[in-house]
């Protein structure tokens, strides 16, 4: 049986205020107490960070925990609760509301941290993004409207851990040319694209599918809220991905150029090694022939065999024969 609600159910449940408050306190405690203690114990790099970087470290630890929790719950609901997809406009799901309450609690916590530390970690786009999200999620939580769309938007949180991991690698002293940065950058860009960009057409197609529903006209300003809020959120995500993609292209190009240069260097060293080995081989062979049959090497014949042009010709002949044999064997 579908738990669809009507207009008489547009009443905020105070139980979710407790979840919001609990989430707010939990994330604040994680930021102020848990993250500093655990980071100091398990990461020696943490102690060497400046106060500003320690502040950002703790905020990123908190956001990583948050993103893992809500994205897992979001995915579980989308997979298990088929009725949610069948009733995307009005549906009363306790699990969805609980997850949204956690989101609201986290957004309030993060806004608090940024307001008090705006000079250090404040960012206009992030604050704008938070206010848009807060407005949309609060209405969905309070009036049970658009539960499918509110839950679906949480898929974007899958990209957050990798975004934070890049900053952690930098804070721990890893070089931007290291394999850790390279792998994280490629993975981060791919997951960001899948979670925040590829989901855009899926989301708007679902919106299009409900436009002819009778409930759509009854939702009044909620429908405009969903369209306007999510439109601006998608613009922000596209802006972030554009910057991320440019960075990924730069890193990929730099690593590819390094690979080509390193590969050519290896080939040159390999050729030098062959030349040296062939020269030693030819010189040793000539010396042995001289000892074994000195009569053949007296006079001009001897000088011809030890002359540099002859040795060079022999070296390149042996080198070509060796490369030809390697090619046939491959």
N, C-alpha and C positions, 0 to 999 in steps of 0.2 A: 504493500500500500504506500502510495506516495505521500510524503508529509508536506503537502502544499498548503501554504497559508493564504488567507484572504486579507482584505484591507483592515478587518477588525483585529488582526494580529500585529499591526504596525505599532508595537509597543516594546520599548527597550527592556530587556531582561537584566536586572541588577546583578544577577549571578556572574555575568561576564565582566562587570566592573571589578570584581574580586580577582578574576584571572588577569585582567589588564594590570591591576596593581601588583599582583604577584610577579608577573613577567617583568614589570618595571623594576621592582626591588631586586629580583634575581639577576637581571642583566647589570644593574648598577653594582651589586655585590661582586659579580664576576669581573667587572671592570676595575673596581677599587681594591679588592682583596684577593680573589682567587687567582686571577691572571698574574699580578705582580709576584705573588709567592711562588707559584708553580714555574713561572718563567725564570725567576732568579735561581730556582733549584735545578732546572733541567737545561737551561740555555745560558752558557757563560757569556755569550754576546750581549745578553740583556743588560748586564751591569755596566757595560761600556757605552751604552746608548745615552744620548743627551736626554734631558727631561722632556723635550718635545717629542723625540722619537719613542721614548718609553710610553708617553701618552698615546701616541698613535699605535704602538704595538698592542697595548691593552684594548684599545677600541677595535682593532682588527681581530684579536682573539675572540672578543665578544661577538662580533658580527659573523665570524666563522661558525661559532656554536649555534647562533640564531639561524643562519642560513641552512645549516644541515638539518636542524629540527623541522623548520617549516616546509622545506622542499620535500623532505621524506614524507611528511604527513600529507602534503598537497598531492604528491604522486599516488600515495595509497588511496586517497579519496577518489581521485580521477579513475583509478583502475577498478576499485571495489564497488563504489557507489554508483551504479548505472542510472539510478533514478535522478541523480543530480544533473546528468547530462540531458535527461529527458525533460526536466523542468528547470531550465537555466535561469528563468526570470524570478520565480517565487518558489522558495524551497527552504524548509527548516531543517538544517543539518547541524546537530550539536558539535560534531567533530570539526566541521568547517568553521563554525562560529568560535570554537575554542582556538583553532589555529589562527583565525583573524584577530582574536583577542591578544594572542601572543605577539602578533605583528604590530598591533596598536601599542602594546606595552613597550616593545623594542623601539618603535619610532619615537615615542615620547622620551625614552631614555636617551636615545642618540641625539635628539634635538637639544635636550638638556645639556649634554656633554659639549656639543658644538657651540651652544650659546655662551656657556661659561668659558670656553677655550677657543673662541672664534678666531683670535689672532694667530693661533697655532695650527688648528686643524679645520677651521671654518671653510666652507665651500658653498658658493651661492647655488650652483646647480644641484648639489646634494640636498640642501635645505629646501629648495623649490620642489624637488622630487619628493621629499618627505612630506611636505604639506599637501601636495596633490594626493599622495598615497593615503595619508591619514584621513583626508576628507572622504575619499572613496570608500575606504575600508570601514570607517565609522558608520556610514549610511547603510552599508551592506550588513553590518553587525546589528545595527539598531532596528532595522526594518525588514530583515530577511530578504532583501531584494538583491538580485544579480548574484546569488551565491556561487553559481558555476563560474562566472567571469572573475569574481573576486578570488576564488581559489585557483583558477587557471593562471592568473597573473603571478602567482607565487612560484611558478616554474623558473622564473628568472633568477631565483636565489641559488640555483645550481652552479652558477658561474662565480659566485662570490668567493668560495674557498680558494680557487685558483688565482683570482685577482689578489687576494690577501697574501697568498703564498709567494707571489712575485716580490711583494714588499718585504716579507720576512727574509727571503734569500738575500735581498739587498742589505737589510739590517744586520744579517749575520756575516756579512763581509764577502759573500760570493761575487766573483767578477761577472760583469755583464757578458763577457765572452765565454763564460763557462757553459758546460753542457747542461747544468741545472737550469740556468736562465733560458737557454735555448729551448729545452723540452717544455719547461713551464710556459714560456711565451706562446709556443705553438699550440699547446693543449688549452691554455687560457683563451686564446682567440677562437679556437674551434668550438669550445663549450659555450663561450659567450655568444657566438653566432647561433648555435643550435637552441640555446635557452632563451635568448632575448630578441633575436632577429627572425629566425625561422618560425617562431611562434606567432609573429605578427599577422601573417595572412591567415593562419589557422584561427586566431582569435576573432579577426574581423569577418571571416566567413561565418563563424558561429553567430556573430551579431546580425549579419545579413539574414540568417536563417530564421530569426525570431521577429523580423520587422513586420511580418503579416499576422503576428499573433495578436489576439484581442487584448491580452495583458499589456502589450507594448504601449498602447495608447493610454492605458490606465495608470501607468507608472509616472506619468507627468514629468517632473523635472529630473527624476532619477535616470531616465533614458539619456537626457542631455548630459547629466553628470558622468555617466559611463562613457559616452562618446568623447566628450571634451577632455576629461581627465586622462583616459587611456591614450588619446591621440597625443597629448603633450608628453606623457611618459614614454611613448614609443619614439617620439622625436629625440628625447634625451638619450634613450638607449642607442639610437642610430648615431647620434653625435659621439657618444662614448666609443661605439664600435669603430667609427671612422678613425678616431685617434689611435685606437688599439691596432687596427688593421695596418695603418701606416707604420706604426712601430714594428709590427711583425714583419712587414715587407723589408724594412731597413735591416732588421736583425737577420732575416733569412738571406738577404743579398750579401751582407757582410760575411756570414758564415759560408755561403757558397763560394764567394771570392777567396776566402781563406782556404777552403778545401781545394779549389783549383790551383791556387798558388802552392799549397803544400804538396798536392799530387804531382805538379810539374817538378818541384824540387826533388821529390822522391825519384821521379823518372831520371832526372839529371844525375843524381847520386848513383843510381843503379847503372847508368851508362858509364860514368867515371870508374865505378868499381870493375865493370867488365873490361874497360880499356887497360886498367892497371893490371888486372889478373892476366889478360892476354899478353901484355908486354912482358910480365914476369915469366909466363909460360914460354913465350917465344925465345926470350933471352936464355932461359935455362936449357931449352932444347938445343939452341945453337952452341951453348957451352959444352953440352954432353957430346954433340956431334964432333966438335973440335977435338975433344979428348979421345973419342973413339976412333976417328979417322982424320988425323991432322993433315994427311996428304991432300985431301979434297979441298981443304980450306986455306991452302997456301996461296999467296998472291992475290990476284984480283978477285977470284971467287970468294975468298975469305972476307975481303973488304965489302964485297957486294952483300953478303949474308948479314954482316953486322952493321950495314949502313942504315941510317934512320929512315929513309924512304921505304926501304924494303921491309923494315920492322913495322912501320906504320901501315903499309899495304897488307901485311900479314894479319895485323891486329884487326883491321876493318873487315878482312875476309872472314876471319874466325868469328867476329862479332855478328856479321850477317848470317853466317851459317847457324850460329847459336840461336838467333832470333827466329830464323826460318824453321828450325827444329821445334822451338817452343810454340810457334804458331800452329804447326801441324799437329803437335801433341794436344793443344787445346781443342 
